[in-house]
């Protein structure tokens, strides 16, 4: 029986996934405050619970939502600067931020 590769598998696909993950990490590292970086990484990448992150930062649920929103906005601004204002790339950046990195790493393995 012949092995059939899945449509998204292959070296090129793996490279694109790694490049996208690297781009997300780079943009996050360019954020001005460590709190923005920590909250985005912990909430979206590490998939930590909102209540735990809120408690660690001493934030109420409402405050956490505001901080998260502002961090995402700053992320978007940096990404737009890198992408030259390309709306399609902005959409990709938002998707990259919302899809957990652990999901991509499982695909690459």
C-alpha positions in Angstrom: 0.0 0.0 0.0 1.5 3.4 -1.0 1.8 6.2 1.5 -0.2 9.2 0.5 0.9 12.6 1.8 -1.6 14.9 3.2 -2.3 18.0 1.0 -0.5 20.4 3.5 2.5 18.2 4.2 5.9 18.6 2.7 9.1 20.7 3.2 7.7 23.9 1.7 4.6 23.7 3.9 6.8 23.1 7.0 9.0 26.0 6.1 6.1 28.3 5.7 4.7 27.3 9.0 8.0 27.9 10.7 8.4 31.3 9.0 4.9 32.4 10.1 5.6 31.3 13.7 8.9 33.2 13.6 7.2 36.3 12.3 4.6 36.2 15.2 7.4 35.8 17.7 9.4 38.7 16.2 6.4 41.1 16.2 5.6 40.2 19.8 9.2 40.8 20.8 9.0 44.3 19.3 6.1 45.3 21.6 7.2 48.1 23.8 6.1 46.7 27.2 6.9 43.4 28.8 3.3 43.2 30.0 2.0 43.3 26.4 4.5 40.6 25.4 3.7 38.4 28.4 0.0 38.6 28.1 -0.1 37.9 24.4 2.4 35.0 24.7 0.7 33.5 27.8 -2.9 33.9 26.5 -2.5 33.0 22.8 0.7 31.0 22.6 0.8 29.1 25.9 -3.0 29.0 26.0 -3.0 29.9 29.7 -6.3 30.5 31.5 -7.5 34.1 31.5 -8.2 34.0 35.3 -4.7 32.8 36.1 -3.0 35.5 34.0 -5.3 38.2 35.4 -4.5 37.1 39.0 -0.7 37.1 38.2 -1.0 40.7 36.9 -3.4 41.8 39.6 -6.1 42.6 37.1 -9.9 42.2 37.2 -11.6 40.4 34.3 -12.6 43.7 32.7 -9.1 45.2 33.2 -7.6 42.1 31.6 -9.9 42.4 28.6 -8.8 46.1 28.1 -5.1 45.3 28.5 -5.4 42.4 26.0 -7.3 44.6 23.5 -4.6 47.3 23.7 -1.8 44.7 23.4 -3.5 43.3 20.3 -3.8 46.8 18.8 -0.1 47.5 19.4 0.7 44.2 17.9 -1.4 45.1 14.8 0.4 48.5 14.5 3.8 46.9 14.5 2.7 44.3 12.0 1.3 46.9 9.7 4.6 48.8 9.8 6.4 45.6 8.8 3.9 44.6 6.1 3.7 48.1 4.7 0.0 48.5 5.4 -1.0 45.5 3.2 -4.5 44.5 4.4 -4.1 40.9 3.3 -1.0 40.5 5.5 -2.8 42.2 8.4 -5.5 39.5 8.1 -2.8 36.9 8.2 -1.1 38.5 11.2 -4.4 38.4 13.1 -4.9 34.7 12.2 -1.3 34.0 13.2 -1.8 35.6 16.5 -5.1 33.8 17.2 -4.0 30.3 16.2 -2.0 28.8 19.0 1.7 28.2 18.2 1.4 24.7 19.7 -1.0 23.8 16.9 1.5 24.8 14.3 4.3 23.0 16.1 2.3 19.8 16.0 1.9 20.2 12.2 5.6 20.6 11.7 6.5 17.5 13.8 
